[in-house]
Amino acid sequence: MIAPVINIASARKPTLTPAELLTRLRIEGLRVYLKDGSLFVGPQSAVTAEQRKLIREHRDGLIGKLIAEKDADIELLQRDLKASEDKRTHAETLLELTRIQLGIEREYGSIRRSQPALPPIPEDIRRFIASRCHPDHNQDSEVSTRAMAWLNAVPREARP
């Protein structure tokens, strides 16, 4: 049985979508843009006859794709502007709260803030202190008990 012969030259090429054509033209170094609603491709000297034919065939699709890109860019800029405005509003709110707090402090004196809670002393540090405070390494010694009480009572910033 003989396989049928396919003429490659007459075989139909797959059609390009406007997005694929736009990408292909840009990869080939051409600038594709809209000016006053008209499609421009340049530089003119670099456009081949095949490219001109494809551009004519897909003119409306290319224009639609460029408009969609422009709309997407505008939307992205609007989102960035909104985020920027939100950050500015947040900063202004914090500034106003700080002004209010400073006014209250000037009017009524300093606002008392509770001291931050000290974290518990880790067990390995407790054992180390107990072993160094009593020669018999007895954790129940009077010296060890006083050292633990001092560590629990004195903030870290005030320790020598």
Chimera marker file (.cmm) of the C-alpha trace (Angstrom):
<marker_set name="trace">
<marker id="1" x="0.000" y="0.000" z="0.000" r="1" g="1" b="0" radius="0.5"/>
<marker id="2" x="1.338" y="3.375" z="-0.976" r="1" g="1" b="0" radius="0.5"/>
<marker id="3" x="0.910" y="6.366" z="1.359" r="1" g="1" b="0" radius="0.5"/>
<marker id="4" x="-0.783" y="9.394" z="-0.159" r="1" g="1" b="0" radius="0.5"/>
<marker id="5" x="1.531" y="12.229" z="-1.136" r="1" g="1" b="0" radius="0.5"/>
<marker id="6" x="0.889" y="15.553" z="0.568" r="1" g="1" b="0" radius="0.5"/>
<marker id="7" x="1.966" y="18.716" z="-1.173" r="1" g="1" b="0" radius="0.5"/>
<marker id="8" x="3.545" y="20.749" z="1.642" r="1" g="1" b="0" radius="0.5"/>
<marker id="9" x="3.528" y="23.970" z="-0.378" r="1" g="1" b="0" radius="0.5"/>
<marker id="10" x="-0.236" y="23.857" z="-0.867" r="1" g="1" b="0" radius="0.5"/>
<marker id="11" x="-0.985" y="22.642" z="2.667" r="1" g="1" b="0" radius="0.5"/>
<marker id="12" x="-2.981" y="25.236" z="4.556" r="1" g="1" b="0" radius="0.5"/>
<marker id="13" x="-1.019" y="27.059" z="7.254" r="1" g="1" b="0" radius="0.5"/>
<marker id="14" x="-2.670" y="27.330" z="10.646" r="1" g="1" b="0" radius="0.5"/>
<marker id="15" x="-4.306" y="30.699" z="11.125" r="1" g="1" b="0" radius="0.5"/>
<marker id="16" x="-2.867" y="33.162" z="13.596" r="1" g="1" b="0" radius="0.5"/>
<marker id="17" x="-4.930" y="34.892" z="16.219" r="1" g="1" b="0" radius="0.5"/>
<marker id="18" x="-4.507" y="38.660" z="16.542" r="1" g="1" b="0" radius="0.5"/>
<marker id="19" x="-2.772" y="38.159" z="19.913" r="1" g="1" b="0" radius="0.5"/>
<marker id="20" x="-0.282" y="35.696" z="18.381" r="1" g="1" b="0" radius="0.5"/>
<marker id="21" x="0.355" y="38.011" z="15.431" r="1" g="1" b="0" radius="0.5"/>
<marker id="22" x="0.906" y="40.988" z="17.733" r="1" g="1" b="0" radius="0.5"/>
<marker id="23" x="3.400" y="38.980" z="19.810" r="1" g="1" b="0" radius="0.5"/>
<marker id="24" x="5.154" y="37.744" z="16.681" r="1" g="1" b="0" radius="0.5"/>
<marker id="25" x="5.473" y="41.256" z="15.235" r="1" g="1" b="0" radius="0.5"/>
<marker id="26" x="6.893" y="42.577" z="18.503" r="1" g="1" b="0" radius="0.5"/>
<marker id="27" x="9.374" y="39.692" z="18.713" r="1" g="1" b="0" radius="0.5"/>
<marker id="28" x="10.510" y="40.506" z="15.174" r="1" g="1" b="0" radius="0.5"/>
<marker id="29" x="11.335" y="44.029" z="16.368" r="1" g="1" b="0" radius="0.5"/>
<marker id="30" x="8.366" y="45.939" z="14.999" r="1" g="1" b="0" radius="0.5"/>
<marker id="31" x="6.493" y="48.561" z="16.961" r="1" g="1" b="0" radius="0.5"/>
<marker id="32" x="2.712" y="48.137" z="16.752" r="1" g="1" b="0" radius="0.5"/>
<marker id="33" x="0.616" y="51.018" z="18.110" r="1" g="1" b="0" radius="0.5"/>
<marker id="34" x="-2.563" y="53.025" z="17.707" r="1" g="1" b="0" radius="0.5"/>
<marker id="35" x="-2.618" y="56.714" z="16.883" r="1" g="1" b="0" radius="0.5"/>
<marker id="36" x="-5.960" y="58.503" z="16.628" r="1" g="1" b="0" radius="0.5"/>
<marker id="37" x="-7.695" y="55.141" z="16.220" r="1" g="1" b="0" radius="0.5"/>
<marker id="38" x="-5.477" y="54.075" z="13.294" r="1" g="1" b="0" radius="0.5"/>
<marker id="39" x="-3.095" y="51.125" z="13.355" r="1" g="1" b="0" radius="0.5"/>
<marker id="40" x="0.595" y="51.845" z="12.773" r="1" g="1" b="0" radius="0.5"/>
<marker id="41" x="3.425" y="49.343" z="12.385" r="1" g="1" b="0" radius="0.5"/>
<marker id="42" x="7.000" y="50.450" z="12.083" r="1" g="1" b="0" radius="0.5"/>
<marker id="43" x="9.612" y="50.987" z="11.104" r="1" g="1" b="0" radius="0.5"/>
<marker id="44" x="8.160" y="50.794" z="7.596" r="1" g="1" b="0" radius="0.5"/>
<marker id="45" x="11.437" y="49.623" z="6.070" r="1" g="1" b="0" radius="0.5"/>
<marker id="46" x="11.475" y="46.538" z="8.308" r="1" g="1" b="0" radius="0.5"/>
<marker id="47" x="7.953" y="45.303" z="7.443" r="1" g="1" b="0" radius="0.5"/>
<marker id="48" x="7.987" y="42.403" z="4.951" r="1" g="1" b="0" radius="0.5"/>
<marker id="49" x="5.324" y="41.688" z="2.348" r="1" g="1" b="0" radius="0.5"/>
<marker id="50" x="4.108" y="38.640" z="4.289" r="1" g="1" b="0" radius="0.5"/>
<marker id="51" x="3.794" y="40.735" z="7.456" r="1" g="1" b="0" radius="0.5"/>
<marker id="52" x="1.856" y="43.418" z="5.547" r="1" g="1" b="0" radius="0.5"/>
<marker id="53" x="-0.554" y="40.759" z="4.296" r="1" g="1" b="0" radius="0.5"/>
<marker id="54" x="-1.071" y="39.344" z="7.812" r="1" g="1" b="0" radius="0.5"/>
<marker id="55" x="-1.530" y="42.837" z="9.251" r="1" g="1" b="0" radius="0.5"/>
<marker id="56" x="-4.209" y="43.638" z="6.627" r="1" g="1" b="0" radius="0.5"/>
<marker id="57" x="-6.008" y="40.355" z="7.346" r="1" g="1" b="0" radius="0.5"/>
<marker id="58" x="-5.990" y="40.865" z="11.126" r="1" g="1" b="0" radius="0.5"/>
<marker id="59" x="-6.273" y="44.671" z="11.240" r="1" g="1" b="0" radius="0.5"/>
<marker id="60" x="-9.483" y="44.816" z="13.280" r="1" g="1" b="0" radius="0.5"/>
<marker id="61" x="-8.299" y="42.096" z="15.666" r="1" g="1" b="0" radius="0.5"/>
<marker id="62" x="-4.976" y="43.887" z="16.213" r="1" g="1" b="0" radius="0.5"/>
<marker id="63" x="-6.787" y="47.155" z="16.933" r="1" g="1" b="0" radius="0.5"/>
<marker id="64" x="-9.059" y="45.350" z="19.413" r="1" g="1" b="0" radius="0.5"/>
<marker id="65" x="-6.069" y="43.718" z="21.121" r="1" g="1" b="0" radius="0.5"/>
<marker id="66" x="-4.206" y="47.047" z="21.414" r="1" g="1" b="0" radius="0.5"/>
<marker id="67" x="-7.306" y="48.718" z="22.879" r="1" g="1" b="0" radius="0.5"/>
<marker id="68" x="-7.655" y="45.849" z="25.371" r="1" g="1" b="0" radius="0.5"/>
<marker id="69" x="-3.984" y="46.232" z="26.370" r="1" g="1" b="0" radius="0.5"/>
<marker id="70" x="-4.466" y="49.963" z="26.833" r="1" g="1" b="0" radius="0.5"/>
<marker id="71" x="-7.572" y="49.352" z="28.976" r="1" g="1" b="0" radius="0.5"/>
<marker id="72" x="-5.670" y="46.793" z="31.074" r="1" g="1" b="0" radius="0.5"/>
<marker id="73" x="-2.843" y="49.293" z="31.594" r="1" g="1" b="0" radius="0.5"/>
<marker id="74" x="-5.317" y="51.973" z="32.647" r="1" g="1" b="0" radius="0.5"/>
<marker id="75" x="-6.999" y="49.545" z="35.050" r="1" g="1" b="0" radius="0.5"/>
<marker id="76" x="-3.624" y="48.630" z="36.575" r="1" g="1" b="0" radius="0.5"/>
<marker id="77" x="-2.748" y="52.313" z="37.012" r="1" g="1" b="0" radius="0.5"/>
<marker id="78" x="-6.125" y="52.962" z="38.639" r="1" g="1" b="0" radius="0.5"/>
<marker id="79" x="-5.566" y="50.047" z="41.051" r="1" g="1" b="0" radius="0.5"/>
<marker id="80" x="-2.110" y="51.385" z="41.947" r="1" g="1" b="0" radius="0.5"/>
<marker id="81" x="-3.552" y="54.864" z="42.463" r="1" g="1" b="0" radius="0.5"/>
<marker id="82" x="-6.294" y="53.463" z="44.722" r="1" g="1" b="0" radius="0.5"/>
<marker id="83" x="-3.713" y="51.541" z="46.795" r="1" g="1" b="0" radius="0.5"/>
<marker id="84" x="-1.610" y="54.689" z="47.054" r="1" g="1" b="0" radius="0.5"/>
<marker id="85" x="-4.616" y="56.722" z="48.193" r="1" g="1" b="0" radius="0.5"/>
<marker id="86" x="-5.484" y="54.043" z="50.777" r="1" g="1" b="0" radius="0.5"/>
<marker id="87" x="-1.930" y="54.193" z="52.163" r="1" g="1" b="0" radius="0.5"/>
<marker id="88" x="-2.091" y="57.998" z="52.310" r="1" g="1" b="0" radius="0.5"/>
<marker id="89" x="-5.443" y="57.879" z="54.113" r="1" g="1" b="0" radius="0.5"/>
<marker id="90" x="-4.072" y="55.336" z="56.587" r="1" g="1" b="0" radius="0.5"/>
<marker id="91" x="-0.998" y="57.499" z="57.271" r="1" g="1" b="0" radius="0.5"/>
<marker id="92" x="-3.180" y="60.582" z="57.762" r="1" g="1" b="0" radius="0.5"/>
<marker id="93" x="-5.376" y="58.662" z="60.213" r="1" g="1" b="0" radius="0.5"/>
<marker id="94" x="-2.335" y="57.528" z="62.209" r="1" g="1" b="0" radius="0.5"/>
<marker id="95" x="-1.007" y="61.077" z="62.237" r="1" g="1" b="0" radius="0.5"/>
<marker id="96" x="-4.337" y="62.423" z="63.480" r="1" g="1" b="0" radius="0.5"/>
<marker id="97" x="-4.494" y="59.783" z="66.229" r="1" g="1" b="0" radius="0.5"/>
<marker id="98" x="-0.957" y="60.724" z="67.282" r="1" g="1" b="0" radius="0.5"/>
<marker id="99" x="-1.954" y="64.397" z="67.413" r="1" g="1" b="0" radius="0.5"/>
<marker id="100" x="-4.977" y="63.509" z="69.563" r="1" g="1" b="0" radius="0.5"/>
<marker id="101" x="-2.831" y="61.403" z="71.890" r="1" g="1" b="0" radius="0.5"/>
<marker id="102" x="-0.247" y="64.205" z="72.235" r="1" g="1" b="0" radius="0.5"/>
<marker id="103" x="-3.031" y="66.686" z="72.975" r="1" g="1" b="0" radius="0.5"/>
<marker id="104" x="-4.427" y="64.413" z="75.676" r="1" g="1" b="0" radius="0.5"/>
<marker id="105" x="-0.960" y="63.945" z="77.182" r="1" g="1" b="0" radius="0.5"/>
<marker id="106" x="-0.402" y="67.731" z="77.212" r="1" g="1" b="0" radius="0.5"/>
<marker id="107" x="-3.838" y="68.308" z="78.755" r="1" g="1" b="0" radius="0.5"/>
<marker id="108" x="-3.907" y="65.523" z="81.338" r="1" g="1" b="0" radius="0.5"/>
<marker id="109" x="-0.304" y="64.487" z="81.705" r="1" g="1" b="0" radius="0.5"/>
<marker id="110" x="1.414" y="61.391" z="80.453" r="1" g="1" b="0" radius="0.5"/>
<marker id="111" x="-0.727" y="58.399" z="79.633" r="1" g="1" b="0" radius="0.5"/>
<marker id="112" x="0.201" y="55.508" z="81.863" r="1" g="1" b="0" radius="0.5"/>
<marker id="113" x="1.134" y="52.431" z="79.968" r="1" g="1" b="0" radius="0.5"/>
<marker id="114" x="1.365" y="49.082" z="81.670" r="1" g="1" b="0" radius="0.5"/>
<marker id="115" x="4.764" y="47.466" z="81.777" r="1" g="1" b="0" radius="0.5"/>
<marker id="116" x="5.131" y="44.619" z="79.320" r="1" g="1" b="0" radius="0.5"/>
<marker id="117" x="4.909" y="41.198" z="80.937" r="1" g="1" b="0" radius="0.5"/>
<marker id="118" x="8.241" y="39.483" z="81.346" r="1" g="1" b="0" radius="0.5"/>
<marker id="119" x="8.524" y="36.151" z="79.603" r="1" g="1" b="0" radius="0.5"/>
<marker id="120" x="9.004" y="33.134" z="81.888" r="1" g="1" b="0" radius="0.5"/>
<marker id="121" x="12.574" y="32.092" z="82.558" r="1" g="1" b="0" radius="0.5"/>
<marker id="122" x="13.424" y="29.014" z="80.482" r="1" g="1" b="0" radius="0.5"/>
<marker id="123" x="14.001" y="25.806" z="82.407" r="1" g="1" b="0" radius="0.5"/>
<marker id="124" x="17.610" y="25.359" z="81.279" r="1" g="1" b="0" radius="0.5"/>
<marker id="125" x="18.483" y="28.833" z="82.620" r="1" g="1" b="0" radius="0.5"/>
<marker id="126" x="16.737" y="28.013" z="85.897" r="1" g="1" b="0" radius="0.5"/>
<marker id="127" x="18.831" y="24.855" z="86.243" r="1" g="1" b="0" radius="0.5"/>
<marker id="128" x="22.022" y="26.765" z="85.409" r="1" g="1" b="0" radius="0.5"/>
<marker id="129" x="21.314" y="29.410" z="88.074" r="1" g="1" b="0" radius="0.5"/>
<marker id="130" x="20.456" y="26.764" z="90.651" r="1" g="1" b="0" radius="0.5"/>
<marker id="131" x="23.646" y="24.859" z="89.906" r="1" g="1" b="0" radius="0.5"/>
<marker id="132" x="25.797" y="28.013" z="90.262" r="1" g="1" b="0" radius="0.5"/>
<marker id="133" x="24.106" y="29.406" z="93.384" r="1" g="1" b="0" radius="0.5"/>
<marker id="134" x="24.606" y="26.436" z="95.692" r="1" g="1" b="0" radius="0.5"/>
<marker id="135" x="27.595" y="24.139" z="95.901" r="1" g="1" b="0" radius="0.5"/>
<marker id="136" x="25.402" y="21.039" z="96.298" r="1" g="1" b="0" radius="0.5"/>
<marker id="137" x="23.423" y="22.060" z="93.178" r="1" g="1" b="0" radius="0.5"/>
<marker id="138" x="20.321" y="22.103" z="95.305" r="1" g="1" b="0" radius="0.5"/>
<marker id="139" x="17.615" y="24.097" z="93.572" r="1" g="1" b="0" radius="0.5"/>
<marker id="140" x="15.790" y="24.658" z="96.847" r="1" g="1" b="0" radius="0.5"/>
<marker id="141" x="18.602" y="26.630" z="98.475" r="1" g="1" b="0" radius="0.5"/>
<marker id="142" x="17.951" y="30.106" z="99.868" r="1" g="1" b="0" radius="0.5"/>
<marker id="143" x="20.437" y="31.720" z="97.449" r="1" g="1" b="0" radius="0.5"/>
<marker id="144" x="18.854" y="30.023" z="94.451" r="1" g="1" b="0" radius="0.5"/>
<marker id="145" x="15.384" y="31.058" z="95.559" r="1" g="1" b="0" radius="0.5"/>
<marker id="146" x="16.461" y="34.709" z="95.975" r="1" g="1" b="0" radius="0.5"/>
<marker id="147" x="18.195" y="34.694" z="92.563" r="1" g="1" b="0" radius="0.5"/>
<marker id="148" x="15.040" y="33.388" z="90.872" r="1" g="1" b="0" radius="0.5"/>
<marker id="149" x="12.875" y="35.952" z="92.678" r="1" g="1" b="0" radius="0.5"/>
<marker id="150" x="15.219" y="38.752" z="91.578" r="1" g="1" b="0" radius="0.5"/>
<marker id="151" x="15.209" y="37.548" z="87.946" r="1" g="1" b="0" radius="0.5"/>
<marker id="152" x="11.421" y="37.361" z="87.964" r="1" g="1" b="0" radius="0.5"/>
<marker id="153" x="10.990" y="40.811" z="89.532" r="1" g="1" b="0" radius="0.5"/>
<marker id="154" x="13.603" y="42.991" z="87.838" r="1" g="1" b="0" radius="0.5"/>
<marker id="155" x="13.009" y="43.979" z="84.187" r="1" g="1" b="0" radius="0.5"/>
<marker id="156" x="15.805" y="43.043" z="81.798" r="1" g="1" b="0" radius="0.5"/>
<marker id="157" x="16.606" y="46.684" z="81.025" r="1" g="1" b="0" radius="0.5"/>
<marker id="158" x="17.302" y="47.398" z="84.753" r="1" g="1" b="0" radius="0.5"/>
<marker id="159" x="19.564" y="44.389" z="85.303" r="1" g="1" b="0" radius="0.5"/>
<marker id="160" x="23.292" y="45.117" z="85.643" r="1" g="1" b="0" radius="0.5"/>
<link id1="1" id2="2" r="1" g="1" b="0" radius="0.2"/>
<link id1="2" id2="3" r="1" g="1" b="0" radius="0.2"/>
<link id1="3" id2="4" r="1" g="1" b="0" radius="0.2"/>
<link id1="4" id2="5" r="1" g="1" b="0" radius="0.2"/>
<link id1="5" id2="6" r="1" g="1" b="0" radius="0.2"/>
<link id1="6" id2="7" r="1" g="1" b="0" radius="0.2"/>
<link id1="7" id2="8" r="1" g="1" b="0" radius="0.2"/>
<link id1="8" id2="9" r="1" g="1" b="0" radius="0.2"/>
<link id1="9" id2="10" r="1" g="1" b="0" radius="0.2"/>
<link id1="10" id2="11" r="1" g="1" b="0" radius="0.2"/>
<link id1="11" id2="12" r="1" g="1" b="0" radius="0.2"/>
<link id1="12" id2="13" r="1" g="1" b="0" radius="0.2"/>
<link id1="13" id2="14" r="1" g="1" b="0" radius="0.2"/>
<link id1="14" id2="15" r="1" g="1" b="0" radius="0.2"/>
<link id1="15" id2="16" r="1" g="1" b="0" radius="0.2"/>
<link id1="16" id2="17" r="1" g="1" b="0" radius="0.2"/>
<link id1="17" id2="18" r="1" g="1" b="0" radius="0.2"/>
<link id1="18" id2="19" r="1" g="1" b="0" radius="0.2"/>
<link id1="19" id2="20" r="1" g="1" b="0" radius="0.2"/>
<link id1="20" id2="21" r="1" g="1" b="0" radius="0.2"/>
<link id1="21" id2="22" r="1" g="1" b="0" radius="0.2"/>
<link id1="22" id2="23" r="1" g="1" b="0" radius="0.2"/>
<link id1="23" id2="24" r="1" g="1" b="0" radius="0.2"/>
<link id1="24" id2="25" r="1" g="1" b="0" radius="0.2"/>
<link id1="25" id2="26" r="1" g="1" b="0" radius="0.2"/>
<link id1="26" id2="27" r="1" g="1" b="0" radius="0.2"/>
<link id1="27" id2="28" r="1" g="1" b="0" radius="0.2"/>
<link id1="28" id2="29" r="1" g="1" b="0" radius="0.2"/>
<link id1="29" id2="30" r="1" g="1" b="0" radius="0.2"/>
<link id1="30" id2="31" r="1" g="1" b="0" radius="0.2"/>
<link id1="31" id2="32" r="1" g="1" b="0" radius="0.2"/>
<link id1="32" id2="33" r="1" g="1" b="0" radius="0.2"/>
<link id1="33" id2="34" r="1" g="1" b="0" radius="0.2"/>
<link id1="34" id2="35" r="1" g="1" b="0" radius="0.2"/>
<link id1="35" id2="36" r="1" g="1" b="0" radius="0.2"/>
<link id1="36" id2="37" r="1" g="1" b="0" radius="0.2"/>
<link id1="37" id2="38" r="1" g="1" b="0" radius="0.2"/>
<link id1="38" id2="39" r="1" g="1" b="0" radius="0.2"/>
<link id1="39" id2="40" r="1" g="1" b="0" radius="0.2"/>
<link id1="40" id2="41" r="1" g="1" b="0" radius="0.2"/>
<link id1="41" id2="42" r="1" g="1" b="0" radius="0.2"/>
<link id1="42" id2="43" r="1" g="1" b="0" radius="0.2"/>
<link id1="43" id2="44" r="1" g="1" b="0" radius="0.2"/>
<link id1="44" id2="45" r="1" g="1" b="0" radius="0.2"/>
<link id1="45" id2="46" r="1" g="1" b="0" radius="0.2"/>
<link id1="46" id2="47" r="1" g="1" b="0" radius="0.2"/>
<link id1="47" id2="48" r="1" g="1" b="0" radius="0.2"/>
<link id1="48" id2="49" r="1" g="1" b="0" radius="0.2"/>
<link id1="49" id2="50" r="1" g="1" b="0" radius="0.2"/>
<link id1="50" id2="51" r="1" g="1" b="0" radius="0.2"/>
<link id1="51" id2="52" r="1" g="1" b="0" radius="0.2"/>
<link id1="52" id2="53" r="1" g="1" b="0" radius="0.2"/>
<link id1="53" id2="54" r="1" g="1" b="0" radius="0.2"/>
<link id1="54" id2="55" r="1" g="1" b="0" radius="0.2"/>
<link id1="55" id2="56" r="1" g="1" b="0" radius="0.2"/>
<link id1="56" id2="57" r="1" g="1" b="0" radius="0.2"/>
<link id1="57" id2="58" r="1" g="1" b="0" radius="0.2"/>
<link id1="58" id2="59" r="1" g="1" b="0" radius="0.2"/>
<link id1="59" id2="60" r="1" g="1" b="0" radius="0.2"/>
<link id1="60" id2="61" r="1" g="1" b="0" radius="0.2"/>
<link id1="61" id2="62" r="1" g="1" b="0" radius="0.2"/>
<link id1="62" id2="63" r="1" g="1" b="0" radius="0.2"/>
<link id1="63" id2="64" r="1" g="1" b="0" radius="0.2"/>
<link id1="64" id2="65" r="1" g="1" b="0" radius="0.2"/>
<link id1="65" id2="66" r="1" g="1" b="0" radius="0.2"/>
<link id1="66" id2="67" r="1" g="1" b="0" radius="0.2"/>
<link id1="67" id2="68" r="1" g="1" b="0" radius="0.2"/>
<link id1="68" id2="69" r="1" g="1" b="0" radius="0.2"/>
<link id1="69" id2="70" r="1" g="1" b="0" radius="0.2"/>
<link id1="70" id2="71" r="1" g="1" b="0" radius="0.2"/>
<link id1="71" id2="72" r="1" g="1" b="0" radius="0.2"/>
<link id1="72" id2="73" r="1" g="1" b="0" radius="0.2"/>
<link id1="73" id2="74" r="1" g="1" b="0" radius="0.2"/>
<link id1="74" id2="75" r="1" g="1" b="0" radius="0.2"/>
<link id1="75" id2="76" r="1" g="1" b="0" radius="0.2"/>
<link id1="76" id2="77" r="1" g="1" b="0" radius="0.2"/>
<link id1="77" id2="78" r="1" g="1" b="0" radius="0.2"/>
<link id1="78" id2="79" r="1" g="1" b="0" radius="0.2"/>
<link id1="79" id2="80" r="1" g="1" b="0" radius="0.2"/>
<link id1="80" id2="81" r="1" g="1" b="0" radius="0.2"/>
<link id1="81" id2="82" r="1" g="1" b="0" radius="0.2"/>
<link id1="82" id2="83" r="1" g="1" b="0" radius="0.2"/>
<link id1="83" id2="84" r="1" g="1" b="0" radius="0.2"/>
<link id1="84" id2="85" r="1" g="1" b="0" radius="0.2"/>
<link id1="85" id2="86" r="1" g="1" b="0" radius="0.2"/>
<link id1="86" id2="87" r="1" g="1" b="0" radius="0.2"/>
<link id1="87" id2="88" r="1" g="1" b="0" radius="0.2"/>
<link id1="88" id2="89" r="1" g="1" b="0" radius="0.2"/>
<link id1="89" id2="90" r="1" g="1" b="0" radius="0.2"/>
<link id1="90" id2="91" r="1" g="1" b="0" radius="0.2"/>
<link id1="91" id2="92" r="1" g="1" b="0" radius="0.2"/>
<link id1="92" id2="93" r="1" g="1" b="0" radius="0.2"/>
<link id1="93" id2="94" r="1" g="1" b="0" radius="0.2"/>
<link id1="94" id2="95" r="1" g="1" b="0" radius="0.2"/>
<link id1="95" id2="96" r="1" g="1" b="0" radius="0.2"/>
<link id1="96" id2="97" r="1" g="1" b="0" radius="0.2"/>
<link id1="97" id2="98" r="1" g="1" b="0" radius="0.2"/>
<link id1="98" id2="99" r="1" g="1" b="0" radius="0.2"/>
<link id1="99" id2="100" r="1" g="1" b="0" radius="0.2"/>
<link id1="100" id2="101" r="1" g="1" b="0" radius="0.2"/>
<link id1="101" id2="102" r="1" g="1" b="0" radius="0.2"/>
<link id1="102" id2="103" r="1" g="1" b="0" radius="0.2"/>
<link id1="103" id2="104" r="1" g="1" b="0" radius="0.2"/>
<link id1="104" id2="105" r="1" g="1" b="0" radius="0.2"/>
<link id1="105" id2="106" r="1" g="1" b="0" radius="0.2"/>
<link id1="106" id2="107" r="1" g="1" b="0" radius="0.2"/>
<link id1="107" id2="108" r="1" g="1" b="0" radius="0.2"/>
<link id1="108" id2="109" r="1" g="1" b="0" radius="0.2"/>
<link id1="109" id2="110" r="1" g="1" b="0" radius="0.2"/>
<link id1="110" id2="111" r="1" g="1" b="0" radius="0.2"/>
<link id1="111" id2="112" r="1" g="1" b="0" radius="0.2"/>
<link id1="112" id2="113" r="1" g="1" b="0" radius="0.2"/>
<link id1="113" id2="114" r="1" g="1" b="0" radius="0.2"/>
<link id1="114" id2="115" r="1" g="1" b="0" radius="0.2"/>
<link id1="115" id2="116" r="1" g="1" b="0" radius="0.2"/>
<link id1="116" id2="117" r="1" g="1" b="0" radius="0.2"/>
<link id1="117" id2="118" r="1" g="1" b="0" radius="0.2"/>
<link id1="118" id2="119" r="1" g="1" b="0" radius="0.2"/>
<link id1="119" id2="120" r="1" g="1" b="0" radius="0.2"/>
<link id1="120" id2="121" r="1" g="1" b="0" radius="0.2"/>
<link id1="121" id2="122" r="1" g="1" b="0" radius="0.2"/>
<link id1="122" id2="123" r="1" g="1" b="0" radius="0.2"/>
<link id1="123" id2="124" r="1" g="1" b="0" radius="0.2"/>
<link id1="124" id2="125" r="1" g="1" b="0" radius="0.2"/>
<link id1="125" id2="126" r="1" g="1" b="0" radius="0.2"/>
<link id1="126" id2="127" r="1" g="1" b="0" radius="0.2"/>
<link id1="127" id2="128" r="1" g="1" b="0" radius="0.2"/>
<link id1="128" id2="129" r="1" g="1" b="0" radius="0.2"/>
<link id1="129" id2="130" r="1" g="1" b="0" radius="0.2"/>
<link id1="130" id2="131" r="1" g="1" b="0" radius="0.2"/>
<link id1="131" id2="132" r="1" g="1" b="0" radius="0.2"/>
<link id1="132" id2="133" r="1" g="1" b="0" radius="0.2"/>
<link id1="133" id2="134" r="1" g="1" b="0" radius="0.2"/>
<link id1="134" id2="135" r="1" g="1" b="0" radius="0.2"/>
<link id1="135" id2="136" r="1" g="1" b="0" radius="0.2"/>
<link id1="136" id2="137" r="1" g="1" b="0" radius="0.2"/>
<link id1="137" id2="138" r="1" g="1" b="0" radius="0.2"/>
<link id1="138" id2="139" r="1" g="1" b="0" radius="0.2"/>
<link id1="139" id2="140" r="1" g="1" b="0" radius="0.2"/>
<link id1="140" id2="141" r="1" g="1" b="0" radius="0.2"/>
<link id1="141" id2="142" r="1" g="1" b="0" radius="0.2"/>
<link id1="142" id2="143" r="1" g="1" b="0" radius="0.2"/>
<link id1="143" id2="144" r="1" g="1" b="0" radius="0.2"/>
<link id1="144" id2="145" r="1" g="1" b="0" radius="0.2"/>
<link id1="145" id2="146" r="1" g="1" b="0" radius="0.2"/>
<link id1="146" id2="147" r="1" g="1" b="0" radius="0.2"/>
<link id1="147" id2="148" r="1" g="1" b="0" radius="0.2"/>
<link id1="148" id2="149" r="1" g="1" b="0" radius="0.2"/>
<link id1="149" id2="150" r="1" g="1" b="0" radius="0.2"/>
<link id1="150" id2="151" r="1" g="1" b="0" radius="0.2"/>
<link id1="151" id2="152" r="1" g="1" b="0" radius="0.2"/>
<link id1="152" id2="153" r="1" g="1" b="0" radius="0.2"/>
<link id1="153" id2="154" r="1" g="1" b="0" radius="0.2"/>
<link id1="154" id2="155" r="1" g="1" b="0" radius="0.2"/>
<link id1="155" id2="156" r="1" g="1" b="0" radius="0.2"/>
<link id1="156" id2="157" r="1" g="1" b="0" radius="0.2"/>
<link id1="157" id2="158" r="1" g="1" b="0" radius="0.2"/>
<link id1="158" id2="159" r="1" g="1" b="0" radius="0.2"/>
<link id1="159" id2="160" r="1" g="1" b="0" radius="0.2"/>
</marker_set>
